Amino acid sequence: MSQCQPCDSEGEPLPSTELNEAWKLANAPKNDKFQYTHFAHKINSFDTTPKKLLASDSLLRPDRHALEQGDLSKAGFEKSSDDDDDDDGDDDGESNNSSGFEMELTRDVITSSLMNSL
């Protein structure tokens, strides 16, 4: 629970004022593995998913859905199979990153970080 009270410009409570409840944490749902609030469950639910999502939207990932259902082994399998697909690259064997900018940037950041730590 969080409370607040009207204060003056120095942050001191005004005379004759009381603490008021600003917000209160709701109890977590019973038997919830992740200790999410009811609100977190609602916004992460497939029931509230907009009908027109991009195919790449993470709400459509089977590993995420399995995790929400509490099926950890299926979630792990789906995640590792998704990661394997990402590692394969394009069918033509080329990387998605044609400019090499990302790799160069990463190398520069690592080099800079190492130099600063010496």
Phi, psi and omega per residue, in radians:
M1 nan 2.474 3.102
S2 -2.115 2.419 -3.120
Q3 -2.147 2.727 3.110
C4 -2.454 2.830 -3.122
Q5 -2.601 2.434 3.086
P6 -1.042 2.356 -3.096
C7 -2.244 2.847 3.066
D8 -1.463 -3.049 -3.073
S9 -1.166 -0.326 3.077
E10 -1.589 -0.020 3.140
G11 1.552 0.134 3.117
E12 -1.506 2.436 3.132
P13 -1.029 2.407 3.087
L14 -1.220 2.531 3.124
P15 -1.056 2.621 3.097
S16 1.078 0.491 3.060
T17 -2.033 2.703 -3.131
E18 -2.092 2.821 3.034
L19 -1.203 2.376 3.078
N20 -2.035 2.517 3.101
E21 -1.258 2.127 3.134
A22 -1.548 -0.784 3.080
W23 -2.782 2.833 -3.119
K24 -2.449 2.367 3.137
L25 -1.289 2.223 3.103
A26 -1.300 2.702 3.076
N27 -1.145 2.523 3.088
A28 -1.254 2.612 3.087
P29 -1.046 2.582 3.131
K30 -1.162 2.586 3.105
N31 1.007 0.596 3.130
D32 -1.650 2.038 -3.103
K33 -1.112 -0.551 -2.987
F34 -1.766 -0.047 -3.123
Q35 0.989 0.660 3.046
Y36 -1.380 2.705 3.034
T37 -1.391 2.953 3.068
H38 -1.041 -0.674 3.140
F39 -1.084 -0.793 -3.141
A40 -1.089 -0.700 3.088
H41 -1.094 -0.711 -3.096
K42 -1.130 -0.820 -3.086
I43 -1.299 -0.374 3.121
N44 -1.641 0.004 -3.047
S45 -1.369 2.577 3.043
F46 -1.208 -0.355 3.130
D47 -1.156 -0.483 -3.103
T48 -1.736 0.070 -3.123
T49 -1.175 2.260 3.060
P50 -1.030 2.591 -3.068
K51 -1.200 -0.605 -3.104
K52 -1.856 1.623 3.100
L53 -1.916 2.695 2.995
L54 -1.155 2.573 3.141
A55 -1.060 -0.426 -3.119
S56 -1.542 -0.037 -3.088
D57 -1.090 2.328 -3.075
S58 -1.135 -0.326 3.101
L59 -1.127 -0.365 -3.108
L60 -1.609 -0.030 -3.087
R61 -1.207 2.259 -3.137
P62 -1.135 -0.526 3.121
D63 -1.165 -0.650 3.134
R64 -1.202 -0.717 3.125
H65 -1.100 -0.761 3.122
A66 -1.088 -0.689 3.113
L67 -1.104 -0.741 3.111
E68 -1.092 -0.570 -3.139
Q69 -1.427 -0.090 3.114
G70 1.494 0.169 3.132
D71 -1.604 1.478 -3.021
L72 -1.180 -0.628 -3.128
S73 -1.186 -0.721 3.093
K74 -1.149 -0.702 3.129
A75 -1.054 -0.768 3.120
G76 -1.112 -0.746 3.117
F77 -1.091 -0.832 -3.130
E78 -1.089 -0.708 -3.125
K79 -1.142 -0.796 -3.118
S80 -1.186 -0.613 3.106
S81 -1.211 -0.610 3.073
D82 -1.157 -0.731 3.114
D83 -1.108 -0.675 3.104
D84 -1.095 -0.707 3.105
D85 -1.093 -0.687 3.133
D86 -1.140 -0.608 -3.101
D87 -1.279 -0.370 -3.070
D88 -1.182 -0.510 -3.098
G89 1.356 -2.939 -3.137
D90 -1.302 2.849 3.119
D91 -1.105 -0.496 -3.118
D92 -1.449 0.026 3.079
G93 1.472 -0.015 -3.136
E94 -1.647 2.693 3.105
S95 -1.276 2.690 3.050
N96 -1.206 -0.346 -3.067
N97 -1.720 1.546 -3.053
S98 -1.291 -0.437 -3.066
S99 -1.503 -0.384 -3.074
G100 1.309 0.083 -3.082
F101 -1.036 -0.771 -3.090
E102 -1.091 -0.777 -3.137
M103 -1.118 -0.748 3.138
E104 -1.101 -0.755 3.132
L105 -1.092 -0.760 3.129
T106 -1.085 -0.772 3.135
R107 -1.068 -0.750 3.132
D108 -1.114 -0.709 3.137
V109 -1.131 -0.764 3.135
I110 -1.120 -0.798 3.136
T111 -1.060 -0.808 3.137
S112 -1.076 -0.730 -3.139
S113 -1.115 -0.735 3.126
L114 -1.148 -0.726 -3.136
M115 -1.127 -0.667 -3.141
N116 -1.236 -0.421 -3.110
S117 -1.482 -0.170 -3.136
L118 -1.400 nan nan
